[in-house]
């Protein structure tokens, strides 16, 4: 799936914005649930801070695909990702078949710094394995704000706000609220 990724990380990578205006990493919108805008691989470390990351599902162009399902926006496949104050979104993704905003297959993902996560139509945080720590965030969702298919998601209730009707769903994984 690497041909559908905007940035694939196999080492140590920090994506940050040091300018007066916030920069944006924008996906191609290709291949529903294949590849990712930002994809972190086994043993790699990625930090995403103070930038916009746009999944760009409105440009979904895969032949014979469901319109606007898009690609994963941020995927972790065995490394460590820290999302610190970033604005990650894909409001154009449509339906429960749309690819997830944050997708943890294995490894560790930490969301902090009052990160903004906006993915109203599908899974905003999709944990299939490993651990996800949501320490400080604003989550907008009308479907699954947090979906734990495997692994464990720990949510710090005092510092995480939810907008919309999105649910927290355990579907084989565990969600811990503290």
N, C-alpha and C positions, 0 to 999 in steps of 0.2 A: 503493500500500500504506500510505499514511500513516494511514488510519483504523484500522490494526491496531497502530500503534505507541503505546507509552506515552510516550516522549520522542523527538522528532525535533529534531536540532540542525542549524541552518544558519549558526551564528555561532561564538561562543566560549562554552563551557559547562564549568563545573566542578561535578561531583557529589561531595560530600564529606559526611562525618558528623562533626560537632563535639560531639555529645552523649556522655553516659556509656554509653548503650546504642547498639549499632549499628543503624542504620535499614536498611530494605529497599525497593528498587524492585521491584515485582512485575508481571510481564506478564499479559496477558489470556488467553494460551494459544491465540490464534486463528490460523487460516490457516497451515498447514504451509509453511515456507520462503517466507513472504510477510511483509514488514514486519519489525519487530524490537522488542524491549523498549526498547533504546537504539539509535537509528539516527543515524549521523553522515554528513552529506552533503558534496558536493564543496566544498573550500576551508574547511570548518568544522574547529574544534579542540575536542575533548572530552577531559576528564580525569575519570576515575572512580577515587576513592580512598577506602579504608576503609569501604566500604558493602557490603551484600549486594545482589545482583541475581538475582532468582528468575525463571526462564523460565516456570514455572507450566504445564507441558505437561499436567498432570493435568486442567486445565480446558479442554482442547481441545474446542471446541463447533461447529466448522465443519460444516455439513450434509454428509453423504455423505463424510466424511473418515476417514482412518485414526486410530483412537483414540490419543491421547497422543503425536502427532507434534510438536505445538507449533510456535511461531514461532521465528525466530532470536532469540537473546538479545541479542547485541551485533553490529551490522553497521557496517562502514565503507565508504562509497561515495565515496571520493576525497578525504577529509580526513585528519586525524591524530587518532588516539585513543591516550591513555596510560592504561593500567590499572595503578594503583599500590596494591598491597596490598588490593585488593578481593576479595570472595568471590563468584564468579559460578558459578551452578549451575542445573541442570535435571535432577535425578536421575530424574524421572518420565517423561522422554522415552523412547519405546520404539522399538527397531528401527533399522535402517540408514537408513530413510526419514525419521527424525526430523530436524528442523532443527538446524543447528550451534549450538554455544555461542558461539564467536567466529568471525565471518565477515568476511573482508577481501576486498572486490571490487576495490578499487584504493585507492591512498593508502598511509599508513603506520600500523601499529599496534605499540605497544610495551607489553610485559607485564613488570612489575617489582615490587619491593617484596614479594616472596614471596606473590604473588597466589595464590588458591586457585581452581582451575578444575575443576568436577566435572560431567561429562556422560558417564556410563558407556556409554550405549547407541549413541552415534553420534559424529560428528566433533566433537571438543572444539575444535580450532583448524582452521578450513577456509580456506585461502588460495587464492582464485581469481585474484588479481592483486595487484600492489603488493608491499609488503614488510611482513613481520611479524618483530619482534625479541622473542624470549622470553628475557629476561635473568635473571629470578628468579621461579619459580613452582612450585607443587605441582599436578600434573595427574593427575586420576583419570579413567581411561577403560578400557573393555573392548572398544572397537571401534577407532576411529582417534584416537589422542591428537593427532597432527598430520597433516593431509591437505593436500598442496600440489598443487592442480589447475592452478595458474598462479602466476606471481610467485615470490617467494623467502621462505623462513622460515629465520631464523638462530636457533639454540638454543645458549645458553651452558650446556654440560653440567654444569659444577661447581655451578651454582646452580639447576638445574631437576630436580625429582624426579618420577618417574612411579609411579603406583599402578595396578595392574590389568594387563590383557593388551593394552591399546591399542597400536597400531603407529604408526610414522612412515612415511607412504606418499607417494612422489612419483608423481603421476599427470599429468604434464605440467609441473609446477612443480619447484622445487629446494629441498631441505632441506640447510642447512649446519650442521654441528655443530662447535662450537669450545670 
